[in-house]
Structure formats: structure tokens, C-alpha cells
Amino acid sequence: MIKFLDLQQLNLGYQEQFQEKMRLVLDKGWFILGDQVKSFETNFANYCCSKHCIGVGNGLDALVLIFKAYIQLGKLQKGDEVIVPANTYIASVLAILQADLVPVLVEPKLETYNINPDLIEEKITSKTKAILLVHLYGQLCEMDAINDIATKYNLLVIEDAAQSHGVKHSVFSNQSQFSATRNPQPETRNASAYSFYPGKNLGALGDGGAITTNDDELAKVLFSLRNYGSEKKYHNQFVGINSRLDELQAAFLNVKLPNLDADNDKRRSIAKRYLSEIKSDKIVLPTWDFSNNHVFHLFVVRTENRQNLQDYLLENGIETVIHYPIPPHKQKAFPEWNNLSFPITEKIHDEVLSLPISPIMTDDEVGFVIEILNKY
Ligand SMILES: *Cc1c(COP(=O)(O)O)cnc(C)c1O
């Protein structure tokens, strides 16, 4: 059986280092916002070419806190509209709502699964103040086109990087000034949200999240907001929440971070094999712009009779997952949106299937998936 993602196996490789770190934390006896969180924040900020990293409880909170911090700074107000791709994971939409902002859904491109920059302008009103980008499945959005729109309309650009740890901007693109995702340009001033949910490219052994930014003012508010709105214990200057990166999770993440680039290389090499060796006219492979370094959190194909393909693969011992079966506007949680029509988004949700991809997949396993698919 080839599991979709074997988290047990993946983490067993770190067993000894994890145990060593646990001993260290136990010896120290400091369990909230201690040395491990501090060093992870430094390590991850450096890794992301960012000035600041703020460790938080999970990816959803990372997004919510960014919006709340901008509200605190007067850069956003309750009721402002935020552009967001219609085919994102529900967390992106929930974060906007939790900050009392209004999500405005925009269709993605069928080829990239990322927001279609050509469809953003028609959704912009006098209330539009931000774009929440989602680098879905690990592929960077079309940053140059989006940055032009953000500049023209003076919009904040916020990145949901929960599926794109380690994705890099081209150093030669001088228009990615709005991106905080591993962008070596120091003048960038937006914020990126990360999740360390166990299945992500950098995964903890539980929940975890982080925000990266080069904006000193924003970082200062975020450090406070995640910890009850206090900078000094029992002195609260903001209405904050409790969403701190856990000390033990930070310790585990410190162990795993040095392997992230190698893990992403492995994902890319599996993706390259899938892309060149899967040959079936019933399966549409994802597109990958080689000028960016897609981190393949997921390898998502499309097919018309998805159930049929998923059953066939399972019968042959290959587990797959659907990301995602129901788009946000069709969820029961949002009855007011259920009649909206987003044909590209709906087509994506009807047809996508994620093949196994992970840093611990063997060449033989990859070959087996390809062989079975080519007999479909
Ligand atoms: C996983 C994920 C999140 C949320 O992260 P949690 O840590 O589970 O809260 C947000 N956005 C996207 C696109 C994700 O994939």
C-alpha cells in the first residue's frame, strides 16, 4: 500500500533528535515562549529572508492576526473588502471573516489553480483594501501582475503561504516588492502566514504557525496580539488573543527546518518524474512554470471521472486525497453564497485528485504510481 502521506514514517527519521530536544525543554523547565520559540523565530525569519518571524498557534490564527494587526494600525477597517481566490482552503476565507472583513471571491486559472490576475480588477470597489494571495499546492501566484494591481489601487498584499514553505521569488523579478515569501528584497512590507500542521512541507507534531514580515511596526503589534495584546506581562495595550507557537513544537521545528530545502528538492524531483512519465489522455497534469521553484506541497491532477480514477488507484494499493471536494461558496456554513456561480472553481473541485508526493517516497514507489496510472 502506498499511503498518500506517511507521517509516522516521515517523523520516525527524526526520533532521536526529537527526544534530545524534549529533554532539553524538560531540563530548562520553561514551556511558553522560551528559547526554542525564540530560536525558531530567528531561524525561520532567516530562512524566509524576512526581518521578523512571529510564532503563533496555527495557520488560521497567523492569517487572522495579520488582519487584526492591520486593523490595529489603521490600515484596514471593519467592513473592508479583501480579494481572495474562490478555490482556496476554507481557512483563508474564515480568517477574513474572523477579522470582520468581507471576502470577495475571485476565480482561479484552471491551469495553475492560482488566482487569475485578469479577473481581480473587475472585483475592486472603493472598499477593497487588500488581496489575500494563496500559493496553492505550493506554486507561487503570478506576483508581477498582482503587484501591479496592488500598486495601482493601493492594496495590501497578504500571503497565505501555508502550502508554500520555501518557495522562492526569482531574484531577477524586480516587481515582487510586495511579497514576504522568501524574498531577498528588504524593502518588502507585507506579511505572509504559515502553518506547521503535520502534513505541511514543514510540519510539527501538532499545531503550529508563523507570520513573516519586514514591517517593524506590524511585527511589534503581532508579537503583542498573539500574547493577549501585552508586551509586558499583565499590561495589555491591545485586545489580543492567546495564540503562541508551542515551545515543544518550536523545538521539533528547529530540528526539521534544516531539511526543508532538501525535502522540497525531493518533492520537485518526484513531480518532474510524474510530469514526464505519466502518459494518459484521461489525466490532465498540473502546469509548472520552471522560472519559479514550485515546492509541490501537493501534486494535483484533473480527470473527468474522478471517482473512477480514485477507486482504480486504491484497488491497486495507491491512496489519493481530494483537495478539496467542496469550494468555500458551496459549504453549508455559508448559505448566503450557495447560489453564487464560480464555474472554474467548481470544475476544479469536481475534477482534482492529489497523488502521493512526499520526501520519503522511494523511486520504486513513484515508478509504481506512474506504471499503474499509465495502465488506466
Ligand atoms: C493548512 C492551511 C491553512 C491553515 O492552517 P492550520 O494550521 O491548519 O490552521 C490555511 N491556508 C491554507 C491554504 C492551508 O493549506
The ligand as a Tripos MOL2 file, in Angstrom:
@<TRIPOS>MOLECULE
LIG
   15    15     1     0     0
SMALL
NO_CHARGES

@<TRIPOS>ATOM
      1 C1         -3.3600   24.3500    6.1800 C.3       1 LIG1
      2 C2         -3.8330   25.6360    5.6130 C.ar      1 LIG1
      3 C3         -4.2410   26.7140    6.4170 C.ar      1 LIG1
      4 C4         -4.4870   26.5970    7.8900 C.3       1 LIG1
      5 O1         -3.5160   26.1080    8.6660 O.3       1 LIG1
      6 P1         -3.8590   25.4720   10.1170 P.3       1 LIG1
      7 O2         -2.5200   25.4130   10.7530 O.co2     1 LIG1
      8 O3         -4.4930   24.1650    9.8830 O.co2     1 LIG1
      9 O4         -4.7570   26.4340   10.8190 O.co2     1 LIG1
     10 C5         -4.5400   27.9050    5.8170 C.ar      1 LIG1
     11 N1         -4.4980   28.0500    4.4830 N.ar      1 LIG1
     12 C6         -4.1520   27.0410    3.6640 C.ar      1 LIG1
     13 C7         -4.1130   27.2800    2.1920 C.3       1 LIG1
     14 C8         -3.8170   25.7940    4.1950 C.ar      1 LIG1
     15 O5         -3.4880   24.7930    3.3740 O.3       1 LIG1
@<TRIPOS>BOND
     1     1     2 1
     2     2     3 ar
     3     2    14 ar
     4     3     4 1
     5     3    10 ar
     6     4     5 1
     7     5     6 1
     8     6     7 2
     9     6     8 1
    10     6     9 1
    11    10    11 ar
    12    11    12 ar
    13    12    13 1
    14    12    14 ar
    15    14    15 1
@<TRIPOS>SUBSTRUCTURE
     1 LIG1         1 GROUP 0 **** ****
